[in-house]
């Protein structure tokens, strides 16, 4: 997940990236590896932008320039898929910064997926800002009094996991239990199987989650399809 903060809205007008953050996920889990840098834009920051992210020229005066961290950034993201909310904005700024640093554009070393486009497809006609998605998917964004690239990337990770939860991994098979053991023979069945049954509260929670997935996916909850009519 990637997010940036900038001095203004248009890189074509000379605005620059002042904060960049990436949060790494692997196999739908945070790895704990993040990339986070504040950057000296070598120019003034629009007052409207300061109201959004709170970053001032004074605070950034002793920070590195983007060119100083360009190679480190490329090394961190190269070969990964970048998930960005409103990707056109961030990619436009990153491509401008990379060009100034004599490097190729973002999409030359990693693909980009726009989570805002995903959200609009899933929730047409609804608000799909990061705050709106946090509210919709019950992701705690109470710390977001100001925008911040690292916090927003972390929130986006939680939102994206909620948006895509389970729908690509609900195909449960018994292949593992029938897989060959040593010597190509089927694994021996244990002499005694312990059955742990769900409690009534767990069954109710599962049913509620299925209803939520079914509603958000417009009737495509695989758990409900597998279970058949109630």
GROMACS elastic network, one bead per residue, 0.5 to 0.9 nm:
[ bonds ]
;  ai    aj funct       b0    kb
    1    21     6  0.81247   500
    1    22     6  0.53840   500
    1    23     6  0.51500   500
    1    24     6  0.64691   500
    1    25     6  0.77123   500
    1    81     6  0.84308   500
    1    82     6  0.58167   500
    1    84     6  0.60192   500
    1    85     6  0.87024   500
    1   153     6  0.54616   500
    1   154     6  0.75391   500
    1   156     6  0.68543   500
    1   157     6  0.62429   500
    2    20     6  0.74611   500
    2    21     6  0.57037   500
    2    23     6  0.66560   500
    2    24     6  0.88831   500
    2    82     6  0.64539   500
    2    83     6  0.62243   500
    2    84     6  0.54017   500
    2    85     6  0.81422   500
    2    90     6  0.84463   500
    2   149     6  0.77362   500
    2   150     6  0.82361   500
    2   152     6  0.84409   500
    2   153     6  0.55791   500
    2   154     6  0.89279   500
    2   156     6  0.85518   500
    3    19     6  0.82580   500
    3    20     6  0.59883   500
    3    21     6  0.55398   500
    3    22     6  0.66862   500
    3    83     6  0.89179   500
    3    84     6  0.64755   500
    3    85     6  0.76376   500
    3    87     6  0.88990   500
    3    90     6  0.69194   500
    3   148     6  0.83191   500
    3   150     6  0.70750   500
    3   151     6  0.89325   500
    3   152     6  0.66430   500
    3   153     6  0.55809   500
    3   156     6  0.89332   500
    4    17     6  0.66847   500
    4    18     6  0.74418   500
    4    19     6  0.53896   500
    4    21     6  0.64113   500
    4    22     6  0.89780   500
    4    90     6  0.62783   500
    4    93     6  0.85934   500
    4    94     6  0.86722   500
    4   148     6  0.78648   500
    4   149     6  0.50946   500
    4   150     6  0.83412   500
    4   152     6  0.88427   500
    4   153     6  0.88270   500
    5     8     6  0.86418   500
    5    16     6  0.87134   500
    5    17     6  0.59694   500
    5    18     6  0.56912   500
    5    20     6  0.66192   500
    5    49     6  0.86110   500
    5    53     6  0.71315   500
    5    55     6  0.87652   500
    5    90     6  0.84960   500
    5   147     6  0.78890   500
    5   148     6  0.69214   500
    5   149     6  0.60310   500
    6     9     6  0.72821   500
    6    15     6  0.69336   500
    6    16     6  0.55403   500
    6    18     6  0.51247   500
    6    19     6  0.68451   500
    6    20     6  0.89677   500
    6    41     6  0.86362   500
    6    45     6  0.80599   500
    6    49     6  0.73493   500
    6    53     6  0.87148   500
    6    93     6  0.81577   500
    7    10     6  0.88456   500
    7    15     6  0.54289   500
    7    16     6  0.55350   500
    7    17     6  0.65278   500
    7    18     6  0.66458   500
    7    41     6  0.76217   500
    7    43     6  0.82565   500
    7    44     6  0.72688   500
    7    46     6  0.58373   500
    7    47     6  0.88030   500
    7    49     6  0.61276   500
    7    50     6  0.78217   500
    7    55     6  0.88458   500
    8    11     6  0.78483   500
    8    13     6  0.87381   500
    8    14     6  0.87550   500
    8    15     6  0.54721   500
    8    16     6  0.73316   500
    8    17     6  0.87404   500
    8    45     6  0.67857   500
    8    46     6  0.57718   500
    8    47     6  0.88045   500
    8    48     6  0.78964   500
    8    49     6  0.58260   500
    8    50     6  0.89908   500
    9    13     6  0.84081   500
    9    15     6  0.69461   500
    9    16     6  0.89999   500
    9    49     6  0.82838   500
    9    89     6  0.82165   500
   10    13     6  0.54277   500
   10    14     6  0.70917   500
   10    15     6  0.58438   500
   10    16     6  0.84534   500
   10    89     6  0.85410   500
   10    92     6  0.85341   500
   10    93     6  0.78436   500
   11    14     6  0.51248   500
   11    16     6  0.63535   500
   11    17     6  0.87536   500
   11    92     6  0.70346   500
   11    93     6  0.56379   500
   11    96     6  0.66176   500
   11    97     6  0.86674   500
   12    15     6  0.71529   500
   12    93     6  0.88575   500
   12    96     6  0.82174   500
   14    43     6  0.88130   500
   15    41     6  0.81002   500
   15    43     6  0.81383   500
   15    44     6  0.88886   500
   15    45     6  0.81590   500
   15    93     6  0.81433   500
   16    40     6  0.88612   500
   16    41     6  0.56371   500
   16    42     6  0.85177   500
   16    43     6  0.81629   500
   16    45     6  0.88292   500
   16    66     6  0.89690   500
   16    93     6  0.69007   500
   16    94     6  0.88269   500
   16    96     6  0.83077   500
   16    97     6  0.72469   500
   17    20     6  0.72237   500
   17    38     6  0.87670   500
   17    39     6  0.69793   500
   17    40     6  0.83581   500
   17    41     6  0.66119   500
   17    66     6  0.75994   500
   17    90     6  0.88846   500
   17    93     6  0.66043   500
   17    94     6  0.74498   500
   17    97     6  0.74130   500
   18    37     6  0.82761   500
   18    38     6  0.57098   500
   18    40     6  0.61614   500
   18    41     6  0.58996   500
   18    55     6  0.80826   500
   18    60     6  0.77070   500
   18    65     6  0.86407   500
   18    66     6  0.82124   500
   19    36     6  0.75170   500
   19    37     6  0.57800   500
   19    39     6  0.57118   500
   19    40     6  0.88212   500
   19    55     6  0.88197   500
   19   148     6  0.79073   500
   19   149     6  0.62600   500
   19   150     6  0.85224   500
   20    35     6  0.77664   500
   20    36     6  0.57823   500
   20    37     6  0.55756   500
   20    38     6  0.66807   500
   20    39     6  0.79817   500
   20   149     6  0.58546   500
   20   150     6  0.74222   500
   21    34     6  0.72319   500
   21    35     6  0.53630   500
   21    37     6  0.65578   500
   21    38     6  0.88061   500
   21   148     6  0.88218   500
   21   149     6  0.53149   500
   21   151     6  0.85623   500
   21   152     6  0.86639   500
   21   153     6  0.67685   500
   22    33     6  0.85478   500
   22    34     6  0.55238   500
   22    36     6  0.64634   500
   22    76     6  0.86044   500
   22    77     6  0.82081   500
   22    82     6  0.87337   500
   22   149     6  0.81550   500
   22   150     6  0.69058   500
   22   153     6  0.64070   500
   22   154     6  0.84417   500
   23    30     6  0.74479   500
   23    31     6  0.83356   500
   23    32     6  0.77474   500
   23    33     6  0.66029   500
   23    35     6  0.66824   500
   23    36     6  0.86015   500
   23   150     6  0.75498   500
   23   153     6  0.61298   500
   23   154     6  0.64041   500
   23   157     6  0.76066   500
   24    29     6  0.83577   500
   24    30     6  0.58978   500
   24    31     6  0.59516   500
   24    32     6  0.70156   500
   24    33     6  0.57132   500
   24    34     6  0.60231   500
   24    35     6  0.83920   500
   24    77     6  0.88433   500
   24   157     6  0.87970   500
   25    28     6  0.57736   500
   25    29     6  0.50953   500
   25    31     6  0.56581   500
   25    32     6  0.82225   500
   25    33     6  0.83725   500
   25   157     6  0.79374   500
   26    29     6  0.52886   500
   26    30     6  0.63675   500
   26    31     6  0.63955   500
   27    30     6  0.84376   500
   28   161     6  0.70824   500
   29   161     6  0.88686   500
   30    33     6  0.77050   500
   30   157     6  0.83264   500
   31    34     6  0.83636   500
   34    76     6  0.87659   500
   34   150     6  0.85019   500
   35    72     6  0.89776   500
   35    73     6  0.74559   500
   35    76     6  0.72672   500
   35   150     6  0.84596   500
   36   149     6  0.80439   500
   36   150     6  0.65909   500
   37    63     6  0.84565   500
   37    64     6  0.83184   500
   37    66     6  0.89671   500
   37    69     6  0.82710   500
   38    60     6  0.68946   500
   38    63     6  0.62314   500
   38    64     6  0.73609   500
   38    65     6  0.86162   500
   38    66     6  0.89016   500
   39    42     6  0.89964   500
   39    60     6  0.62377   500
   39    61     6  0.83942   500
   39    62     6  0.85742   500
   39    63     6  0.52385   500
   39    64     6  0.52754   500
   39    65     6  0.52483   500
   39    66     6  0.60789   500
   39    69     6  0.89306   500
   40    43     6  0.81225   500
   40    57     6  0.76201   500
   40    59     6  0.88105   500
   40    60     6  0.50194   500
   40    61     6  0.57031   500
   40    62     6  0.69782   500
   40    63     6  0.51354   500
   40    64     6  0.56821   500
   40    65     6  0.50337   500
   40    66     6  0.74688   500
   41    44     6  0.77233   500
   41    45     6  0.83701   500
   41    57     6  0.80378   500
   41    60     6  0.77184   500
   41    61     6  0.83579   500
   41    63     6  0.89613   500
   41    64     6  0.88425   500
   41    65     6  0.65875   500
   41    66     6  0.78365   500
   42    57     6  0.82884   500
   42    60     6  0.89176   500
   42    61     6  0.78642   500
   42    65     6  0.79601   500
   43    57     6  0.76798   500
   44    56     6  0.84966   500
   44    57     6  0.63531   500
   45    48     6  0.84668   500
   45    49     6  0.68031   500
   45    50     6  0.68441   500
   45    55     6  0.83753   500
   45    56     6  0.69104   500
   45    57     6  0.65617   500
   46    49     6  0.52132   500
   46    50     6  0.64609   500
   46    51     6  0.89067   500
   47    50     6  0.50930   500
   47    51     6  0.64363   500
   47    52     6  0.89274   500
   48    51     6  0.52285   500
   48    52     6  0.66933   500
   49    52     6  0.51248   500
   49    53     6  0.64203   500
   49    54     6  0.76745   500
   49    55     6  0.82534   500
   50    53     6  0.53769   500
   50    55     6  0.56142   500
   50    56     6  0.64815   500
   51    54     6  0.56169   500
   51    55     6  0.84127   500
   51   146     6  0.79696   500
   52    55     6  0.85618   500
   52   145     6  0.89923   500
   52   146     6  0.58731   500
   52   147     6  0.59183   500
   52   148     6  0.88092   500
   53    56     6  0.89079   500
   53   145     6  0.89448   500
   53   146     6  0.51601   500
   53   148     6  0.59719   500
   53   149     6  0.87966   500
   54   146     6  0.67369   500
   54   147     6  0.78502   500
   54   148     6  0.85482   500
   55    58     6  0.84828   500
   55    59     6  0.67314   500
   55    60     6  0.74530   500
   56    59     6  0.52934   500
   56    60     6  0.64265   500
   56    61     6  0.86608   500
   57    60     6  0.51140   500
   57    61     6  0.58821   500
   58    61     6  0.52588   500
   58    62     6  0.82365   500
   59    62     6  0.73736   500
   59    63     6  0.80918   500
   60    63     6  0.52097   500
   60    64     6  0.83636   500
   61    64     6  0.84880   500
   64    67     6  0.80811   500
   64    68     6  0.60114   500
   64    69     6  0.73183   500
   65    68     6  0.52739   500
   65    69     6  0.70685   500
   65    70     6  0.88424   500
   66    69     6  0.54226   500
   66    70     6  0.58619   500
   66    97     6  0.68065   500
   66    98     6  0.81225   500
   66   100     6  0.89879   500
   66   101     6  0.76200   500
   67    70     6  0.50447   500
   67    71     6  0.79394   500
   67    97     6  0.76085   500
   67    98     6  0.75638   500
   67   100     6  0.75943   500
   67   101     6  0.50143   500
   67   102     6  0.85228   500
   68    71     6  0.76933   500
   68    72     6  0.84239   500
   68   101     6  0.85417   500
   69    72     6  0.52034   500
   69    73     6  0.60829   500
   69    74     6  0.86577   500
   70    73     6  0.51299   500
   70    74     6  0.61875   500
   70    75     6  0.86071   500
   70    97     6  0.85602   500
   70    98     6  0.70335   500
   70   101     6  0.71757   500
   70   103     6  0.80472   500
   71    74     6  0.50801   500
   71    75     6  0.60876   500
   71    76     6  0.85991   500
   71   103     6  0.87122   500
   72    75     6  0.51522   500
   72    76     6  0.62712   500
   72    77     6  0.89362   500
   73    76     6  0.51550   500
   73    77     6  0.64526   500
   73    78     6  0.83914   500
   74    77     6  0.54098   500
   74    78     6  0.55425   500
   74   106     6  0.84015   500
   74   109     6  0.77975   500
   75    78     6  0.54703   500
   75    79     6  0.88609   500
   76    79     6  0.88208   500
   76    80     6  0.85256   500
   77    80     6  0.54711   500
   77    81     6  0.78147   500
   77    82     6  0.75899   500
   77   109     6  0.79796   500
   77   110     6  0.70640   500
   78    81     6  0.84566   500
   78   106     6  0.89457   500
   78   109     6  0.53003   500
   78   110     6  0.56204   500
   79   109     6  0.61647   500
   79   110     6  0.51292   500
   79   111     6  0.79157   500
   80   109     6  0.83304   500
   80   110     6  0.56542   500
   80   111     6  0.71862   500
   80   112     6  0.89103   500
   81   110     6  0.58187   500
   81   111     6  0.51161   500
   81   112     6  0.58247   500
   81   113     6  0.71996   500
   82   110     6  0.69258   500
   82   111     6  0.62192   500
   82   113     6  0.60813   500
   82   114     6  0.84366   500
   83    87     6  0.78201   500
   83   111     6  0.88112   500
   83   112     6  0.60390   500
   83   114     6  0.60198   500
   83   115     6  0.63168   500
   83   156     6  0.85333   500
   83   157     6  0.86273   500
   83   160     6  0.87258   500
   84    88     6  0.86628   500
   84    90     6  0.75532   500
   84    91     6  0.86400   500
   84   112     6  0.72604   500
   84   113     6  0.63294   500
   84   114     6  0.52102   500
   84   115     6  0.58361   500
   84   116     6  0.77615   500
   84   153     6  0.82635   500
   84   156     6  0.81161   500
   85    88     6  0.86641   500
   85    89     6  0.87680   500
   85    90     6  0.84249   500
   85   113     6  0.84344   500
   85   114     6  0.55713   500
   85   117     6  0.81014   500
   85   129     6  0.83306   500
   85   130     6  0.75921   500
   85   153     6  0.89637   500
   85   156     6  0.75590   500
   86    89     6  0.60108   500
   86    90     6  0.72387   500
   86    91     6  0.89913   500
   86   114     6  0.58904   500
   86   115     6  0.68567   500
   86   116     6  0.52654   500
   86   117     6  0.74371   500
   86   129     6  0.89878   500
   87    90     6  0.53808   500
   87    91     6  0.57955   500
   87    92     6  0.81836   500
   87   112     6  0.75196   500
   87   113     6  0.72291   500
   87   114     6  0.50495   500
   87   115     6  0.76591   500
   87   116     6  0.77071   500
   87   117     6  0.88344   500
   88    91     6  0.52833   500
   88    92     6  0.58374   500
   88    93     6  0.86187   500
   88   114     6  0.79440   500
   89    92     6  0.53196   500
   89    93     6  0.65429   500
   89    94     6  0.87981   500
   90    93     6  0.52439   500
   90    94     6  0.60810   500
   90    95     6  0.85113   500
   91    95     6  0.58463   500
   91    96     6  0.83809   500
   91   105     6  0.83525   500
   91   106     6  0.68664   500
   91   107     6  0.85798   500
   91   112     6  0.86410   500
   92    95     6  0.53114   500
   92    96     6  0.62868   500
   92    97     6  0.87594   500
   93    96     6  0.51266   500
   93    97     6  0.62295   500
   93    98     6  0.85890   500
   94    97     6  0.50517   500
   94    98     6  0.59774   500
   94    99     6  0.84325   500
   94   105     6  0.74818   500
   94   106     6  0.69354   500
   95    98     6  0.50473   500
   95    99     6  0.60184   500
   95   100     6  0.86131   500
   95   103     6  0.85561   500
   95   104     6  0.74165   500
   95   106     6  0.60638   500
   95   107     6  0.88432   500
   96    99     6  0.51431   500
   96   100     6  0.63409   500
   96   101     6  0.87303   500
   96   105     6  0.79837   500
   97   100     6  0.51428   500
   97   101     6  0.63088   500
   97   102     6  0.87323   500
   97   103     6  0.85313   500
   97   105     6  0.89328   500
   98   102     6  0.61840   500
   98   104     6  0.62479   500
   98   105     6  0.62686   500
   98   106     6  0.78774   500
   99   103     6  0.53649   500
   99   104     6  0.63171   500
   99   105     6  0.70371   500
  100   103     6  0.75055   500
  101   104     6  0.89060   500
  103   106     6  0.89884   500
  104   107     6  0.83685   500
  104   108     6  0.65257   500
  104   109     6  0.83221   500
  105   108     6  0.57146   500
  105   109     6  0.77956   500
  106   109     6  0.59915   500
  106   110     6  0.64370   500
  106   111     6  0.79535   500
  106   112     6  0.82682   500
  107   110     6  0.51040   500
  107   111     6  0.54484   500
  107   112     6  0.67463   500
  108   111     6  0.78390   500
  113   116     6  0.89551   500
  113   117     6  0.84532   500
  113   118     6  0.84562   500
  114   117     6  0.54505   500
  114   118     6  0.65766   500
  114   119     6  0.88890   500
  115   119     6  0.60715   500
  115   120     6  0.85581   500
  115   156     6  0.85358   500
  115   160     6  0.74228   500
  116   119     6  0.50420   500
  116   120     6  0.61622   500
  116   121     6  0.86238   500
  116   128     6  0.67041   500
  116   129     6  0.74553   500
  116   130     6  0.84101   500
  117   120     6  0.51182   500
  117   121     6  0.62523   500
  117   122     6  0.86704   500
  118   121     6  0.52423   500
  118   122     6  0.62862   500
  118   123     6  0.85801   500
  118   163     6  0.89084   500
  119   122     6  0.50305   500
  119   123     6  0.58048   500
  119   124     6  0.79022   500
  119   128     6  0.61262   500
  119   129     6  0.88458   500
  119   133     6  0.82088   500
  119   163     6  0.79150   500
  120   123     6  0.50736   500
  120   124     6  0.50962   500
  120   125     6  0.74867   500
  120   126     6  0.74956   500
  120   127     6  0.82347   500
  120   128     6  0.64576   500
  121   124     6  0.56966   500
  122   163     6  0.86636   500
  122   216     6  0.74534   500
  122   217     6  0.72056   500
  122   218     6  0.86028   500
  123   126     6  0.57321   500
  123   127     6  0.80541   500
  123   128     6  0.75606   500
  123   216     6  0.79721   500
  124   127     6  0.84461   500
  124   128     6  0.88328   500
  125   128     6  0.88600   500
  126   132     6  0.88626   500
  127   132     6  0.60489   500
  127   133     6  0.78795   500
  128   131     6  0.78590   500
  128   132     6  0.55780   500
  128   133     6  0.57903   500
  129   132     6  0.50755   500
  129   133     6  0.61742   500
  129   134     6  0.85510   500
  130   133     6  0.51275   500
  130   134     6  0.61025   500
  130   135     6  0.86605   500
  130   152     6  0.80400   500
  130   155     6  0.79155   500
  130   156     6  0.70942   500
  130   159     6  0.80514   500
  131   134     6  0.50448   500
  131   135     6  0.63186   500
  131   136     6  0.86585   500
  131   141     6  0.72802   500
  131   144     6  0.87482   500
  132   135     6  0.51560   500
  132   136     6  0.61549   500
  132   137     6  0.86620   500
  133   137     6  0.59651   500
  133   138     6  0.80890   500
  133   139     6  0.79407   500
  133   156     6  0.89378   500
  133   159     6  0.66454   500
  133   163     6  0.88519   500
  134   137     6  0.53371   500
  134   138     6  0.56239   500
  134   140     6  0.66843   500
  134   141     6  0.65677   500
  134   155     6  0.75864   500
  134   156     6  0.84412   500
  134   158     6  0.83770   500
  134   159     6  0.62727   500
  135   138     6  0.50445   500
  135   139     6  0.63128   500
  135   140     6  0.77927   500
  135   141     6  0.81737   500
  136   139     6  0.78394   500
  137   158     6  0.88831   500
  137   159     6  0.67035   500
  137   162     6  0.63965   500
  137   163     6  0.75932   500
  138   141     6  0.88492   500
  138   159     6  0.86868   500
  138   162     6  0.89455   500
  139   155     6  0.73934   500
  139   158     6  0.67646   500
  139   159     6  0.67177   500
  139   162     6  0.85767   500
  140   143     6  0.79627   500
  140   155     6  0.81203   500
  141   144     6  0.54937   500
  141   145     6  0.86338   500
  141   151     6  0.89703   500
  141   152     6  0.89983   500
  141   155     6  0.71097   500
  142   145     6  0.72170   500
  143   146     6  0.81139   500
  143   151     6  0.83229   500
  144   147     6  0.62072   500
  144   148     6  0.77699   500
  144   151     6  0.75040   500
  144   152     6  0.80155   500
  147   151     6  0.76456   500
  147   152     6  0.68698   500
  148   151     6  0.54288   500
  148   152     6  0.58461   500
  148   153     6  0.84329   500
  149   152     6  0.51836   500
  149   153     6  0.60480   500
  149   154     6  0.86174   500
  150   153     6  0.51601   500
  150   154     6  0.62554   500
  150   155     6  0.86694   500
  151   154     6  0.50902   500
  151   155     6  0.61632   500
  151   156     6  0.85267   500
  152   156     6  0.59669   500
  152   157     6  0.85271   500
  153   157     6  0.62076   500
  153   158     6  0.88240   500
  154   157     6  0.51271   500
  154   158     6  0.65786   500
  154   159     6  0.87815   500
  155   158     6  0.51640   500
  155   159     6  0.61604   500
  155   160     6  0.85613   500
  156   160     6  0.58829   500
  156   161     6  0.83949   500
  157   160     6  0.52192   500
  157   161     6  0.61579   500
  157   162     6  0.86110   500
  158   161     6  0.52457   500
  158   162     6  0.62634   500
  158   163     6  0.86611   500
  159   162     6  0.50761   500
  159   163     6  0.60450   500
  159   164     6  0.86451   500
  160   164     6  0.61321   500
  160   165     6  0.81060   500
  161   164     6  0.53382   500
  161   165     6  0.54887   500
  161   166     6  0.88542   500
  162   166     6  0.86718   500
  163   216     6  0.83596   500
  164   167     6  0.62131   500
  164   168     6  0.75201   500
  165   168     6  0.76063   500
  165   169     6  0.82334   500
  165   213     6  0.82128   500
  166   169     6  0.50904   500
  166   170     6  0.55156   500
  166   213     6  0.86546   500
  166   221     6  0.87849   500
  166   222     6  0.86777   500
  167   170     6  0.59189   500
  167   171     6  0.85835   500
  167   213     6  0.84847   500
  167   217     6  0.86815   500
  167   220     6  0.82183   500
  167   221     6  0.70591   500
  167   222     6  0.70177   500
  168   171     6  0.75811   500
  169   172     6  0.76010   500
  170   221     6  0.89321   500
  170   222     6  0.64792   500
  170   223     6  0.70802   500
  171   222     6  0.77270   500
  171   223     6  0.88010   500
  172   175     6  0.88580   500
  173   176     6  0.75004   500
  173   177     6  0.89208   500
  174   177     6  0.55310   500
  174   178     6  0.66083   500
  174   179     6  0.88267   500
  175   178     6  0.51186   500
  175   179     6  0.59671   500
  176   179     6  0.51451   500
  176   180     6  0.87826   500
  177   180     6  0.86699   500
  177   186     6  0.86660   500
  177   187     6  0.74239   500
  177   189     6  0.87075   500
  178   181     6  0.88332   500
  178   186     6  0.62724   500
  178   187     6  0.68293   500
  179   184     6  0.87553   500
  179   185     6  0.84233   500
  179   186     6  0.61305   500
  179   187     6  0.67263   500
  180   183     6  0.77872   500
  180   184     6  0.50417   500
  180   187     6  0.57370   500
  181   184     6  0.56294   500
  181   185     6  0.51806   500
  181   186     6  0.52680   500
  181   188     6  0.79594   500
  182   185     6  0.62626   500
  182   186     6  0.81709   500
  182   187     6  0.78440   500
  183   186     6  0.88519   500
  184   187     6  0.88688   500
  185   188     6  0.85388   500
  186   189     6  0.88572   500
  188   191     6  0.88299   500
  189   192     6  0.85132   500
  189   193     6  0.88091   500
  190   193     6  0.64966   500
  198   201     6  0.79808   500
  198   202     6  0.57551   500
  198   203     6  0.61751   500
  199   202     6  0.51127   500
  199   203     6  0.62097   500
  199   204     6  0.86028   500
  200   203     6  0.50795   500
  200   204     6  0.61332   500
  200   205     6  0.85814   500
  201   204     6  0.51122   500
  201   205     6  0.61320   500
  201   206     6  0.85770   500
  202   205     6  0.50206   500
  202   206     6  0.60600   500
  202   207     6  0.85611   500
  203   206     6  0.50689   500
  203   207     6  0.61695   500
  203   208     6  0.86246   500
  204   207     6  0.50885   500
  204   208     6  0.61712   500
  204   209     6  0.86309   500
  205   208     6  0.51025   500
  205   209     6  0.61933   500
  205   210     6  0.86481   500
  206   209     6  0.51261   500
  206   210     6  0.62064   500
  206   211     6  0.86900   500
  207   210     6  0.50774   500
  207   211     6  0.62572   500
  207   212     6  0.87009   500
  207   224     6  0.88650   500
  208   211     6  0.51204   500
  208   212     6  0.63016   500
  208   213     6  0.87353   500
  209   212     6  0.50303   500
  209   213     6  0.61617   500
  209   214     6  0.84678   500
  210   213     6  0.50935   500
  210   214     6  0.59563   500
  210   215     6  0.85038   500
  210   221     6  0.66481   500
  210   222     6  0.86933   500
  210   223     6  0.67825   500
  210   224     6  0.66985   500
  211   214     6  0.50299   500
  211   215     6  0.61231   500
  211   216     6  0.86357   500
  211   219     6  0.89983   500
  211   221     6  0.80560   500
  211   224     6  0.82665   500
  212   215     6  0.51505   500
  212   216     6  0.61599   500
  212   217     6  0.84896   500
  212   221     6  0.88757   500
  213   216     6  0.51849   500
  213   217     6  0.59140   500
  213   218     6  0.82823   500
  213   219     6  0.80905   500
  213   220     6  0.78552   500
  213   221     6  0.58123   500
  214   217     6  0.52440   500
  214   218     6  0.58223   500
  214   220     6  0.56872   500
  214   222     6  0.83760   500
  214   223     6  0.89951   500
  214   224     6  0.77705   500
  215   218     6  0.51912   500
  215   219     6  0.61184   500
  215   220     6  0.83103   500
  215   221     6  0.82896   500
  216   219     6  0.78281   500
  216   220     6  0.86420   500
  216   221     6  0.88820   500
  217   220     6  0.53729   500
  217   221     6  0.67286   500
  218   221     6  0.81209   500
  219   222     6  0.88225   500
  219   224     6  0.87503   500
  219   225     6  0.88729   500
  220   223     6  0.88628   500
  220   224     6  0.82031   500
  220   225     6  0.76530   500
  221   224     6  0.55688   500
  221   225     6  0.64566   500
  221   226     6  0.88511   500
  222   226     6  0.60384   500
  222   227     6  0.85249   500
  223   226     6  0.52254   500
  223   227     6  0.62153   500
  223   228     6  0.87330   500
  224   227     6  0.50968   500
  224   228     6  0.61619   500
  224   229     6  0.80018   500
  224   230     6  0.88089   500
  225   228     6  0.53551   500
  225   229     6  0.82370   500
  227   230     6  0.75292   500
